[in-house]
Amino acid sequence: MTVGALVKWLEERAPLRYQESYDNSGLLVGDSEMHITGVLCTLDTDVEVLREAVARGCNVVLSHHPIIFKGLKRLTGGTVAERTVAFAVRNDIALYAGHTNWDSISGGVSYSLARRLGIQQPRVMMPRRNELLQLVVYVPTDFATSVVEAAFSAGAGHLGNYDECHFTSEGTGTFRPLEGSNPYSGTKGVREVAQEQRLEFVVPAALKSRVRDAVWQAHPYEEVAHSWISLENSWSDLGYGAVGDLREPVCLGDFIARTAKHLGADSVRYSTADLNRMVQRIAVCGGSGAEFIGAAAETGAEVYVTGDAKYHGFQDTPGGIVLVDVGHGESEQPFIEDWAEAIRSEFVTFAVLISGSDNRPVRTYLNHG
């Protein structure tokens, strides 16, 4: 099993095009042809984590946060990033980061947080727009079924909780093969008439090439009549945050206490003195999501759980939504555990471990006095 094969699997689920422009997700250090001895999953990478990887027989470290955000100009050991990258190179350790691309997908970072807090059937809180295409392709009736199946197998026709979605209409097509052509049917220089179907699919923009290749391979014509249309529709499978309902209403104070316990948070900040109110609809966003509180309120959520909220963000929250700050890393740690389990379920030729190193960059002093 090679690093490249693992990277391919990861990026099929969270394509790099979904990351923010400032981000640096992907394979940061290492040879894609290197064979994997073990994988260590962590929120942050540093030398302590890499020493742990060596001790536990892992030559791949997967982190949520990239150790390299901006270009490194030297490797003199002057920064944590320089020391970490140099150690990885010396010890043949591949470093991979899955950051805002995994923040952005259905089933990603915020979904892990939502499930940990008991939110039922979470959905994307803030869907993205302009990420969907419509593929229209014309195909002879006898080949319509095989082309449809090829499109579905490549990822076309997926809408929220439904897949294998498409539209078909019957019609008549004409064409005239010219010199140099190699027609599937018909005679050069003669206009032909064919019974065809117009097939329409919704396709995520990231899958355009894969769907095109699959459809073209299944299509009998030398020249495939088709069009790609950009859609402004929001896409329920892509975007930041997650929102859903608890199984039943609970007291806010109990919810906050339970949240702290489930996430191992030393402290939790919140925006109301009324802890006796009953709440059920909860929105979450792993990491630094305080800026999205307006989107959370628009979903009808009564509570918004995230990290890195500023002081004034707790004042005059939109719609009276309760802002709960559990900490940046604490809100993302459930994803690391789910990430490791997903990789274990797919690959059985190497161990997938979770780092036990306590390298939290932010610590909390508990004043018991």
Buried (B, 14 or more C-beta within 10 A) or exposed (E): BBBBBBBEEBBEBBBBEBBEEEBBBBBBBBEEEBEBBBBBBBBBBBBBBBEBBBEBEBBBBBBBBBBBEEEEEEEEEEEBBBBBBBBBEEEEBBBBBBBBBBBBBBBBBBBBBBBBBBBEEBBBBBBBEEBBBBBBBBBBEEBBEBBBEBBBEBBBBBBEEEEBBBEEEEEEBEBEBEEEEEBEEBEEEEEEEBEBBBBBBBBBBBBBEBBBEBBBEBBBBEEBBBEBEEBEBBBBBBBBBBBBBBEEBBEBEEBBEEBBEBBEBBEBBBBBEEBEBEBBBBBBBBBBBBBBBEBBBBBEBBBBBBBBBEEEBBEEBEEEBBBBBBBBBBBBBBBBEBBBEBBBEEBEEBBBBBBEBEBBEEEEEEEEE
